[in-house]
Amino acid sequence: MTLDDLRVFVAVCRAGSLSSVARELGCTQSAVSQHVKRLERETGVALLERQPRGVVPTQAGRVLEAAAAEGISGLDLAVRQLRDLVDGESGYVRVATGATTVRHFMSEAVVAYRRRHPKVNLEFRTLSSGRGSFDALADGTLDLAWITLGPPVRGIEQRPVVELPWMLAVRADDPLAERPYVDVDADLCDVRLIRLPPNSASAAHLDAACAELGVRLAHDTSVADWDTALLLAELGVGRAVVPALPGRPVPGGGDGDSDRNRNRDLRLVPLPALRPLPVGWAVRRWDALSPPARAFADLVEGYRRGAPG
């Protein structure tokens, strides 16, 4: 039983396919199968169950996969930390995020971090789901993930950084545009809105916050990210409920005039009755973060809290 055997086995369990892992590794399917067979010989149990469209781990396979993934993640982390100790300020920081997150939450921190740590490689990855981010954190292929905070996830630590109030985005000529605030129940109960990504954590949080008020919002348009929702609202396609993103001043925030100059056709009206959206970091273990990754996380948090380090 070798470390390569275990790495290949974990990859097969997650991909559900011998052939896809073979393509990823640049080897034959037979070579991948040999890794699995060697583990089955040494453990004395069947680890995979063949199905018409791939493979799934058996009960014994799930036990080995969980233990192997944990061990591999710990070894990879130790190797990275040793490399950081040797290289000093060099190393890698791998972050799960997207363009919207970088633009609104990390832009100042990225610039400051690059100046302070010029030898560190910053790698930003876009993952399609929170589950994908958690899996990547758990197996050690990712250091940090910027997420909408949610229920506890086994093996993952979540760290709140900021709470974002909800806003109604409308065109400047909308009847609600000059309101000091909007009442969700009275003003939005019969309005069809632009919907946040349906399977996203932010949409789930918004639905739960509305449910607490006994309100169910209706939608006729769906988007993939917050910036698109804001753009469609600015174009007059519809109204959108979005979080108050950093960099976009809100009414009463002390920068209303400059906001009007930058977005003459867009208004953001507070929805104070809705519970704010909590966002922040997810990591495997805070005390095991590499020094470069911890420095990046702390710098982003400092900027978001208004006290950059």
C-alpha positions in Angstrom: 0.0 0.0 0.0 1.6 3.2 -1.2 0.7 6.9 -0.9 0.1 6.9 -4.7 -2.3 3.9 -4.3 -4.3 5.9 -1.8 -4.2 9.2 -3.8 -5.5 7.3 -6.9 -8.2 5.5 -4.9 -9.5 8.8 -3.4 -9.6 10.4 -6.8 -11.5 7.4 -8.2 -14.1 7.6 -5.4 -14.7 11.2 -6.0 -14.8 11.0 -9.8 -16.8 7.8 -9.9 -14.8 6.7 -12.9 -11.6 4.9 -13.5 -11.3 6.3 -17.0 -11.6 10.0 -16.0 -8.9 9.6 -13.4 -6.7 7.9 -16.0 -7.2 10.8 -18.3 -6.4 13.3 -15.5 -3.2 11.4 -14.5 -2.2 10.8 -18.1 -2.0 7.0 -17.7 -4.0 4.0 -18.8 -7.2 2.8 -17.1 -5.5 -0.5 -16.4 -2.8 1.4 -14.4 -5.5 3.1 -12.3 -7.2 -0.3 -11.7 -3.9 -1.8 -10.5 -3.7 0.8 -7.7 -7.2 -0.2 -6.5 -6.5 -3.9 -6.9 -3.4 -3.6 -4.8 -5.3 -1.9 -2.0 -8.0 -4.6 -2.2 -5.4 -7.4 -1.9 -3.8 -5.8 1.1 -7.1 -5.0 2.9 -8.8 -8.2 1.9 -12.1 -6.5 1.0 -13.7 -5.1 -2.1 -13.4 -1.3 -2.1 -15.3 -0.4 -5.3 -18.6 -1.6 -6.8 -18.7 -1.6 -10.6 -21.9 0.0 -12.0 -23.1 0.6 -15.6 -21.9 4.2 -15.6 -18.8 4.0 -13.4 -17.9 2.9 -9.9 -18.9 3.7 -6.3 -17.1 2.9 -3.1 -18.4 0.0 -1.0 -19.0 0.4 2.7 -15.4 -0.6 3.3 -14.3 1.7 0.5 -16.0 4.7 2.1 -14.1 4.0 5.4 -10.8 3.8 3.6 -11.6 6.9 1.4 -12.3 9.0 4.5 -9.2 7.9 6.3 -7.0 8.2 3.2 -8.3 11.7 2.4 -7.7 12.9 5.9 -4.2 11.5 6.0 -3.2 12.8 2.5 -4.5 16.3 3.4 -2.4 16.3 6.6 0.7 15.2 4.7 0.2 17.8 2.0 -0.3 20.5 4.6 2.9 19.4 6.4 4.9 19.5 3.2 3.6 23.0 2.3 4.4 24.3 5.8 7.9 22.8 5.7 8.4 24.5 2.3 7.2 27.8 3.8 9.6 27.4 6.7 12.5 26.9 4.2 11.5 29.5 1.7 10.4 32.2 4.2 8.0 34.5 2.3 7.5 32.2 -0.7 4.8 29.6 -1.0 1.3 29.3 -2.4 -2.1 30.6 -1.4 -5.1 28.9 -3.1 -8.4 30.7 -2.7 -11.9 29.7 -3.8 -13.6 32.8 -5.0 -15.0 34.5 -8.1 -14.7 37.8 -9.9 -17.6 39.3 -7.9 -15.9 38.4 -4.6 -12.5 39.7 -5.7 -14.0 42.9 -6.9 -16.1 43.7 -3.9 -14.3 42.1 -1.0 -10.7 41.5 -1.8 -9.4 44.1 -4.3 -7.5 46.3 -1.8 -6.2 43.3 0.1 -4.9 41.6 -3.1 -3.0 44.7 -4.1 -1.5 45.2 -0.6 -0.7 41.5 -0.2 1.2 41.4 -3.6 3.3 44.4 -2.4 4.1 42.8 0.9 4.6 39.2 -0.3 5.9 39.4 -3.9 7.3 35.9 -3.9 4.0 34.2 -2.9 1.9 32.6 -5.7 -1.7 33.6 -5.4 -4.1 31.2 -7.1 -7.8 32.1 -7.4 -10.3 29.3 -8.3 -13.9 29.5 -9.2 -15.9 26.5 -7.9 -19.5 25.9 -8.8 -20.8 25.2 -5.3 -20.0 25.5 -1.7 -19.9 21.7 -1.5 -17.1 21.8 -4.1 -15.2 24.3 -2.0 -15.6 22.2 1.2 -14.3 19.1 -0.6 -11.3 20.9 -1.9 -10.5 22.3 1.5 -10.9 18.8 3.1 -8.5 17.2 0.6 -5.9 19.9 0.9 -6.1 21.2 -2.7 -7.5 24.5 -1.4 -6.4 26.8 1.5 -9.2 29.3 1.8 -12.8 29.7 0.5 -14.8 32.9 0.7 -18.4 31.8 1.4 -21.8 32.7 2.6 -21.7 31.2 6.1 -24.2 28.4 6.8 -24.7 25.4 8.9 -21.7 23.6 10.4 -19.9 21.3 8.0 -17.9 18.4 9.3 -14.2 18.9 9.1 -14.5 22.6 8.0 -14.1 25.7 10.2 -16.1 28.8 9.2 -15.0 32.3 10.3 -17.5 35.2 10.0 -15.9 38.4 8.7 -18.8 40.8 7.8 -22.6 40.9 7.7 -24.2 42.5 4.6 -27.6 44.2 4.9 -30.1 43.4 2.2 -30.9 46.1 -0.4 -33.5 46.5 -3.1 -31.8 47.5 -6.4 -34.1 49.5 -8.7 -33.7 52.1 -11.5 -33.7 55.7 -10.5 -37.2 56.3 -12.0 -38.7 53.4 -10.0 -41.5 54.5 -7.6 -39.5 52.9 -4.7 -36.2 54.6 -5.7 -36.5 57.6 -3.3 -37.8 55.7 -0.3 -35.6 55.8 2.8 -36.3 52.0 3.2 -38.6 49.3 1.7 -41.0 47.1 3.7 -40.6 43.6 2.5 -44.2 42.5 3.4 -46.0 45.6 2.3 -43.9 46.6 -0.8 -42.6 43.3 -2.3 -45.3 40.8 -1.7 -46.8 41.2 -5.2 -43.6 42.1 -7.0 -41.7 39.7 -9.3 -38.0 40.0 -8.7 -34.7 39.1 -10.3 -33.6 35.9 -8.4 -30.2 35.3 -7.1 -28.5 32.0 -8.1 -31.3 29.4 -7.1 -28.9 26.9 -5.6 -26.6 29.4 -3.9 -26.2 29.8 -0.2 -27.1 33.5 -0.5 -30.4 32.7 -2.1 -31.1 30.1 0.6 -30.3 32.7 3.3 -32.6 35.2 1.7 -35.4 32.7 1.5 -35.0 31.9 5.2 -34.9 35.5 6.2 -38.1 36.2 4.3 -39.7 33.1 5.8 -39.0 34.5 9.3 -41.3 37.4 8.3 -43.9 35.2 6.7 -43.0 36.4 3.2 -42.3 34.5 0.1 -40.8 36.4 -2.8 -41.7 35.8 -6.4 -39.3 35.8 -9.4 -39.4 35.9 -13.1 -35.7 36.3 -13.9 -32.6 34.4 -12.6 -29.0 35.3 -12.7 -25.6 33.7 -11.8 -24.1 36.4 -9.6 -24.9 39.6 -7.7 -23.3 41.9 -10.3 -25.5 40.6 -13.0 -28.6 41.2 -10.8 -27.4 44.8 -10.3 -26.8 45.4 -14.0 -30.3 44.1 -14.9 -31.9 46.3 -12.3 -30.0 49.3 -13.6 -31.2 48.5 -17.1 -34.8 48.4 -15.9 -35.3 44.7 -16.5 -36.6 44.3 -13.0 -36.0 44.8 -9.3 -33.4 42.7 -7.4 -32.9 42.0 -3.7 -29.1 41.9 -3.2 -26.6 42.3 -0.3 -25.0 45.7 0.2 -21.7 45.0 -1.5 -18.5 46.8 -0.4 -17.7 49.6 -2.9 -21.3 50.4 -3.6 -22.4 53.2 -1.2 -25.9 52.9 0.1 -28.4 55.7 1.0 -27.4 57.3 4.3 -23.9 55.9 4.1 -22.3 59.3 3.6 -21.4 58.9 -0.1 -24.7 59.3 -1.8 -23.7 62.0 -4.2 -20.7 60.0 -5.6 -22.9 56.9 -5.8 -25.4 58.9 -7.9 -22.6 60.1 -10.2 -21.2 56.6 -10.8 -24.6 54.8 -11.2 -27.1 57.5 -12.3 -29.7 54.9 -13.2 -29.4 52.6 -10.1 -30.6 53.1 -6.6 -30.1 50.8 -3.6 -32.9 51.0 -1.0 -32.4 49.4 2.4 -34.5 46.4 3.5 -33.9 46.7 7.3 -36.4 44.0 8.3 -34.4 41.2 6.7 -31.7 39.4 8.7 -28.2 40.4 7.2 -26.2 38.0 5.1 -23.1 36.7 6.9 -20.0 36.1 4.8 -16.5 35.1 5.6 -13.8 32.4 5.4 -14.0 28.7 5.4 -10.8 26.6 6.1 -10.0 23.1 7.1 -8.2 24.2 10.3 -7.2 27.8 11.2 -4.3 26.6 13.4 -2.9 24.6 10.4 -3.0 27.4 7.8 0.3 28.1 6.2 1.8 31.5 7.1 1.2 33.0 3.7 -2.4 31.9 3.7 -3.1 33.2 7.2 -1.5 36.5 6.2 -3.8 36.8 3.2 -6.9 35.9 5.3 -6.1 38.3 8.0 -5.4 41.1 5.4 -8.8 40.6 3.7 -10.5 40.6 7.1 -8.7 43.7 8.1 -9.8 45.6 5.1 -13.4 44.5 5.4 -13.5 45.5 9.1 -12.0 48.9 8.2 -8.6 48.2 9.9 -6.2 46.9 7.3 -3.0 45.5 8.9 
